[in-house]
Amino acid sequence: MTHTAGAERRRNARVLGPFDGHRIGALRTPVRIFDLNEGGCFINTVHDQEPGTVIALEIDLPDQGTIAVKAEVLYNRADFGFAARFTDVADEDSARLSRALQQLRARVPQNS
């Protein structure tokens, strides 16, 4: 999938971040997460990922702890990071993500 103007596709208002997290694979790699919403995020990293790749992430949420998600890479921004869409989130983690995002949106108005 190619990157086009994402605002039209975005269903949930994003929270700019940053958030700490980890990519879970052969190694547990720290990542910085931006533009987080209920459907996905942007992962700041210099390691490009092939669109369509499914990755496992842990995301540290303020006041809600750490959640685990599986996500599909949508597109890359060379030497900057990649966008990912959440494909598998446990119900409990989904509820904690929603609560954290609602709290953050209430604190600081965000551009969507």
C-alpha positions in Angstrom: 0.0 0.0 0.0 1.3 3.4 -0.8 1.1 6.4 1.5 -1.6 8.9 0.6 -3.1 11.7 2.6 -3.9 9.8 5.8 -6.4 12.1 7.4 -9.2 10.9 5.2 -8.6 7.3 6.1 -8.0 7.9 9.8 -11.1 6.8 11.9 -9.8 7.8 15.3 -8.2 11.0 16.4 -4.5 10.5 17.1 -2.5 11.4 20.1 0.9 12.8 19.1 3.0 11.2 21.8 5.8 10.2 22.1 5.2 6.9 23.8 7.8 4.4 24.8 7.6 0.9 23.5 9.4 -2.2 22.3 9.3 -4.2 19.1 9.2 -7.9 20.1 11.2 -10.3 17.9 14.5 -12.1 18.1 15.5 -9.1 20.2 13.4 -6.8 22.3 14.1 -3.5 20.6 13.2 -0.1 22.2 11.0 2.1 19.9 9.4 5.6 20.1 5.8 5.7 19.1 3.9 8.7 17.7 0.4 9.4 16.3 -1.2 6.7 18.4 -4.8 5.9 18.1 -7.1 2.9 18.5 -6.3 1.7 15.1 -2.5 2.1 14.8 0.5 4.3 15.2 3.8 5.6 13.7 7.0 3.9 14.9 10.1 6.1 14.8 13.1 4.0 13.8 15.9 3.9 11.2 15.1 0.3 10.4 12.8 0.1 7.5 10.1 -2.6 7.4 8.5 -4.0 4.3 4.8 -3.1 4.0 2.7 -6.1 4.9 5.1 -7.3 7.5 3.3 -8.2 10.8 5.2 -7.2 13.9 4.6 -7.5 17.7 4.8 -4.4 19.9 4.6 -3.5 23.5 3.4 0.1 24.1 3.8 1.8 27.5 0.6 3.8 28.2 0.4 6.6 30.8 -1.7 5.4 33.8 -2.6 2.1 32.1 0.6 0.1 32.0 1.9 -1.8 29.0 -0.2 -3.3 26.3 0.8 -5.9 23.6 -0.4 -5.6 20.0 0.3 -7.2 16.7 0.4 -4.7 13.8 0.8 -4.7 10.0 3.3 -2.3 8.5 1.5 0.0 6.0 4.3 2.2 4.6 7.8 3.4 5.3 9.3 6.9 5.6 13.0 6.1 4.8 15.4 6.6 7.7 12.5 7.9 9.8 10.1 5.1 10.6 6.9 3.4 9.5 3.2 3.4 10.0 1.4 0.4 11.3 -2.2 -0.7 11.7 -3.2 -2.8 14.7 -4.4 -6.3 13.6 -4.6 -8.1 16.9 -5.2 -6.6 20.3 -6.6 -8.5 23.3 -9.9 -7.1 24.6 -8.3 -6.0 27.9 -5.5 -4.2 26.1 -7.9 -2.6 23.7 -9.9 -1.2 26.6 -6.8 0.1 28.4 -5.6 1.7 25.1 -9.0 3.4 24.7 -9.0 4.7 28.3 -5.4 6.1 28.0 -6.2 7.8 24.7 -9.5 9.3 26.1 -7.6 10.7 29.1 -4.8 12.1 27.0 -7.3 13.7 24.5 -9.1 15.3 27.4 -5.9 16.9 28.7 -4.5 18.4 25.5 -6.5 19.1 22.3 -4.9 17.2 19.4 -5.0 17.8 15.7 -6.4 14.8 13.9 
